[in-house]
Amino acid sequence: MAGAYSPFGGQNPPHPPPPGTLVVDTVRDDRVGEFRGVAGPYWSLRPVRGGAEWEVDPAFVRLATTMERLRAENARCNARSEGRYL
């Protein structure tokens, strides 16, 4: 459709990573989430420590750095040891 809004500025959206990949939502204060899948034009992410999924525009997502992945895995282990549902 001519003139339609594209969140990617006319570019194709980035390719989604494999499910389970840790990524960072730069819109939400660099919140780390686990990629769960594609929901229309958005990507579904899940908090590493468990909780409700959220959707984000792929243009505002980047791969987590080594330190961010380490912190997220540590948080997941702590949540599991406390008996919280993941």
N, CA and C atoms as a LAMMPS dump frame, in Angstrom:
ITEM: TIMESTEP
0
ITEM: NUMBER OF ATOMS
258
ITEM: BOX BOUNDS ff ff ff
-5.0000000000000000e+02 5.0000000000000000e+02
-5.0000000000000000e+02 5.0000000000000000e+02
-5.0000000000000000e+02 5.0000000000000000e+02
ITEM: ATOMS id mol type element x y z
1 1 1 N 0.848 -1.161 0
2 1 2 C 0 0 0
3 1 3 C 0.897 1.229 0
4 2 1 N 0.735 2.102 -0.961
5 2 2 C 1.574 3.284 -1.095
6 2 3 C 1.323 4.258 0.045
7 3 1 N 2.395 4.807 0.582
8 3 2 C 2.282 5.794 1.635
9 3 3 C 1.994 5.221 3.011
10 4 1 N 1.975 3.914 3.144
11 4 2 C 1.695 3.297 4.446
12 4 3 C 2.869 3.514 5.387
13 5 1 N 2.555 3.657 6.666
14 5 2 C 3.584 3.842 7.686
15 5 3 C 4.408 2.567 7.827
16 6 1 N 5.714 2.714 7.892
17 6 2 C 6.606 1.585 8.139
18 6 3 C 7.513 1.945 9.299
19 7 1 N 7.492 1.166 10.392
20 7 2 C 8.357 1.481 11.528
21 7 3 C 9.832 1.317 11.2
22 8 1 N 10.154 0.798 10.04
23 8 2 C 11.541 0.564 9.664
24 8 3 C 12.015 1.553 8.616
25 9 1 N 11.263 2.631 8.39
26 9 2 C 11.67 3.661 7.443
27 9 3 C 11.811 3.132 6.023
28 10 1 N 10.936 2.231 5.611
29 10 2 C 10.994 1.669 4.274
30 10 3 C 11.946 0.49 4.162
31 11 1 N 12.672 0.18 5.217
32 11 2 C 13.595 -0.956 5.216
33 11 3 C 12.859 -2.21 5.67
34 12 1 N 13.381 -3.359 5.279
35 12 2 C 12.824 -4.605 5.783
36 12 3 C 13.176 -4.753 7.251
37 13 1 N 12.281 -5.31 8.051
38 13 2 C 12.599 -5.507 9.46
39 13 3 C 13.765 -6.469 9.627
40 14 1 N 14.501 -6.35 10.761
41 14 2 C 15.604 -7.28 10.998
42 14 3 C 15.086 -8.711 11.101
43 15 1 N 15.947 -9.653 10.761
44 15 2 C 15.551 -11.051 10.879
45 15 3 C 15.452 -11.423 12.347
46 16 1 N 14.412 -12.142 12.732
47 16 2 C 14.29 -12.536 14.14
48 16 3 C 15.361 -13.555 14.521
49 17 1 N 15.842 -13.471 15.759
50 17 2 C 16.836 -14.444 16.22
51 17 3 C 16.148 -15.761 16.556
52 18 1 N 16.905 -16.806 16.813
53 18 2 C 16.295 -18.065 17.235
54 18 3 C 15.582 -17.894 18.583
55 19 1 N 14.477 -18.596 18.807
56 19 2 C 13.795 -18.522 20.099
57 19 3 C 14.765 -18.843 21.243
58 20 1 N 14.639 -18.078 22.32
59 20 2 C 15.506 -18.266 23.473
60 20 3 C 16.7 -17.326 23.499
61 21 1 N 16.945 -16.61 22.404
62 21 2 C 18.059 -15.672 22.351
63 21 3 C 17.78 -14.5 23.281
64 22 1 N 18.773 -14.093 24.045
65 22 2 C 18.623 -12.942 24.923
66 22 3 C 18.89 -11.66 24.139
67 23 1 N 17.911 -10.767 24.188
68 23 2 C 17.997 -9.496 23.483
69 23 3 C 17.656 -8.368 24.448
70 24 1 N 17.933 -7.137 24.022
71 24 2 C 17.696 -5.96 24.853
72 24 3 C 16.679 -5.059 24.169
73 25 1 N 15.646 -4.673 24.917
74 25 2 C 14.637 -3.722 24.453
75 25 3 C 15.134 -2.335 24.822
76 26 1 N 15.607 -1.576 23.848
77 26 2 C 16.206 -0.273 24.125
78 26 3 C 15.165 0.789 24.471
79 27 1 N 13.899 0.543 24.186
80 27 2 C 12.842 1.491 24.523
81 27 3 C 12.515 1.408 26.019
82 28 1 N 12.636 0.255 26.594
83 28 2 C 12.28 0.033 28.002
84 28 3 C 13.532 -0.032 28.887
85 29 1 N 14.315 1.011 28.861
86 29 2 C 15.495 1.131 29.73
87 29 3 C 16.439 -0.061 29.615
88 30 1 N 16.689 -0.511 28.401
89 30 2 C 17.61 -1.627 28.141
90 30 3 C 17.221 -2.889 28.914
91 31 1 N 15.943 -3.18 28.915
92 31 2 C 15.416 -4.371 29.585
93 31 3 C 15.79 -5.614 28.776
94 32 1 N 16.363 -6.599 29.453
95 32 2 C 16.776 -7.84 28.793
96 32 3 C 15.594 -8.803 28.781
97 33 1 N 15.365 -9.406 27.637
98 33 2 C 14.29 -10.378 27.496
99 33 3 C 14.72 -11.524 26.609
100 34 1 N 13.99 -12.604 26.723
101 34 2 C 14.234 -13.788 25.904
102 34 3 C 13.293 -13.733 24.71
103 35 1 N 13.845 -13.8 23.516
104 35 2 C 13.021 -13.767 22.301
105 35 3 C 12.136 -15 22.267
106 36 1 N 10.822 -14.791 22.079
107 36 2 C 9.867 -15.897 22.061
108 36 3 C 9.265 -16.152 20.685
109 37 1 N 9.14 -15.099 19.873
110 37 2 C 8.549 -15.288 18.557
111 37 3 C 8.088 -13.969 17.966
112 38 1 N 7.461 -14.068 16.807
113 38 2 C 6.976 -12.901 16.085
114 38 3 C 5.468 -12.824 16.241
115 39 1 N 4.978 -11.628 16.553
116 39 2 C 3.545 -11.387 16.689
117 39 3 C 3.184 -10.211 15.778
118 40 1 N 2.807 -10.516 14.553
119 40 2 C 2.531 -9.464 13.582
120 40 3 C 3.822 -8.724 13.269
121 41 1 N 3.814 -7.393 13.386
122 41 2 C 5.03 -6.632 13.104
123 41 3 C 5.972 -6.551 14.31
124 42 1 N 5.578 -7.123 15.431
125 42 2 C 6.357 -7.01 16.668
126 42 3 C 7.016 -8.332 17.049
127 43 1 N 7.989 -8.231 17.926
128 43 2 C 8.635 -9.407 18.496
129 43 3 C 8.142 -9.571 19.926
130 44 1 N 7.884 -10.793 20.326
131 44 2 C 7.478 -11.095 21.698
132 44 3 C 8.713 -11.439 22.515
133 45 1 N 8.847 -10.762 23.653
134 45 2 C 9.958 -11.014 24.563
135 45 3 C 9.392 -11.407 25.92
136 46 1 N 10.143 -12.203 26.646
137 46 2 C 9.728 -12.664 27.965
138 46 3 C 10.81 -12.285 28.959
139 47 1 N 10.424 -11.771 30.134
140 47 2 C 11.434 -11.463 31.138
141 47 3 C 12.23 -12.717 31.501
142 48 1 N 13.494 -12.553 31.719
143 48 2 C 14.367 -13.689 32.005
144 48 3 C 13.991 -14.355 33.326
145 49 1 N 13.546 -13.552 34.304
146 49 2 C 13.182 -14.107 35.615
147 49 3 C 11.756 -14.611 35.667
148 50 1 N 11.08 -14.62 34.531
149 50 2 C 9.69 -15.063 34.487
150 50 3 C 8.757 -13.871 34.494
151 51 1 N 7.545 -14.103 34.084
152 51 2 C 6.558 -13.029 34.056
153 51 3 C 5.893 -12.932 32.698
154 52 1 N 5.109 -11.891 32.559
155 52 2 C 4.328 -11.7 31.342
156 52 3 C 5.216 -11.245 30.18
157 53 1 N 4.911 -11.776 29.011
158 53 2 C 5.624 -11.369 27.806
159 53 3 C 5.204 -9.953 27.429
160 54 1 N 6.055 -9.289 26.658
161 54 2 C 5.706 -7.995 26.1
162 54 3 C 6.139 -7.983 24.649
163 55 1 N 5.593 -7.041 23.911
164 55 2 C 5.915 -6.924 22.489
165 55 3 C 6.703 -5.648 22.255
166 56 1 N 7.598 -5.72 21.281
167 56 2 C 8.469 -4.59 20.976
168 56 3 C 8.689 -4.507 19.469
169 57 1 N 8.847 -3.295 18.994
170 57 2 C 9.187 -3.064 17.597
171 57 3 C 10.616 -3.559 17.385
172 58 1 N 10.86 -4.44 16.428
173 58 2 C 12.208 -4.975 16.217
174 58 3 C 13.276 -3.921 15.937
175 59 1 N 12.874 -2.743 15.514
176 59 2 C 13.836 -1.68 15.252
177 59 3 C 14.521 -1.211 16.528
178 60 1 N 13.926 -1.519 17.679
179 60 2 C 14.46 -1.071 18.967
180 60 3 C 15.006 -2.222 19.796
181 61 1 N 15.447 -3.268 19.122
182 61 2 C 15.991 -4.447 19.811
183 61 3 C 17.423 -4.678 19.33
184 62 1 N 18.275 -5.064 20.275
185 62 2 C 19.646 -5.443 19.928
186 62 3 C 19.989 -6.697 20.726
187 63 1 N 21.017 -7.393 20.275
188 63 2 C 21.467 -8.572 21.006
189 63 3 C 22.084 -8.148 22.338
190 64 1 N 21.896 -8.96 23.348
191 64 2 C 22.473 -8.683 24.663
192 64 3 C 23.983 -8.883 24.612
193 65 1 N 24.704 -8.03 25.349
194 65 2 C 26.151 -8.174 25.447
195 65 3 C 26.475 -9.355 26.363
196 66 1 N 27.727 -9.727 26.4
197 66 2 C 28.15 -10.831 27.26
198 66 3 C 27.799 -10.543 28.716
199 67 1 N 28.045 -9.33 29.202
200 67 2 C 27.739 -8.977 30.59
201 67 3 C 26.238 -9.001 30.846
202 68 1 N 25.45 -8.512 29.907
203 68 2 C 23.991 -8.53 30.073
204 68 3 C 23.465 -9.952 30.111
205 69 1 N 24.025 -10.827 29.287
206 69 2 C 23.608 -12.241 29.304
207 69 3 C 23.967 -12.889 30.638
208 70 1 N 25.165 -12.599 31.138
209 70 2 C 25.601 -13.164 32.412
210 70 3 C 24.686 -12.711 33.551
211 71 1 N 24.373 -11.432 33.59
212 71 2 C 23.472 -10.912 34.63
213 71 3 C 22.093 -11.548 34.536
214 72 1 N 21.592 -11.7 33.309
215 72 2 C 20.266 -12.288 33.119
216 72 3 C 20.248 -13.754 33.558
217 73 1 N 21.276 -14.498 33.208
218 73 2 C 21.342 -15.907 33.623
219 73 3 C 21.465 -16.019 35.139
220 74 1 N 22.211 -15.118 35.752
221 74 2 C 22.338 -15.107 37.205
222 74 3 C 20.981 -14.809 37.85
223 75 1 N 20.249 -13.849 37.309
224 75 2 C 18.924 -13.522 37.821
225 75 3 C 17.976 -14.711 37.681
226 76 1 N 18.086 -15.437 36.573
227 76 2 C 17.241 -16.618 36.361
228 76 3 C 17.558 -17.689 37.401
229 77 1 N 18.838 -17.917 37.664
230 77 2 C 19.235 -18.913 38.671
231 77 3 C 18.76 -18.509 40.058
232 78 1 N 18.868 -17.234 40.387
233 78 2 C 18.397 -16.756 41.684
234 78 3 C 16.887 -16.942 41.825
235 79 1 N 16.136 -16.619 40.78
236 79 2 C 14.684 -16.783 40.825
237 79 3 C 14.318 -18.255 40.994
238 80 1 N 15.017 -19.121 40.293
239 80 2 C 14.747 -20.558 40.403
240 80 3 C 15.042 -21.055 41.817
241 81 1 N 16.148 -20.599 42.409
242 81 2 C 16.514 -21.05 43.753
243 81 3 C 15.541 -20.558 44.814
244 82 1 N 14.861 -19.438 44.526
245 82 2 C 13.861 -18.899 45.452
246 82 3 C 12.494 -19.527 45.25
247 83 1 N 12.391 -20.432 44.271
248 83 2 C 11.133 -21.124 44.028
249 83 3 C 10.13 -20.339 43.226
250 84 1 N 10.576 -19.259 42.582
251 84 2 C 9.65 -18.486 41.746
252 84 3 C 9.428 -19.216 40.427
253 85 1 N 8.228 -19.135 39.924
254 85 2 C 7.867 -19.78 38.665
255 85 3 C 8.594 -19.098 37.524
256 86 1 N 9.173 -19.887 36.615
257 86 2 C 9.854 -19.332 35.441
258 86 3 C 9.139 -19.725 34.194
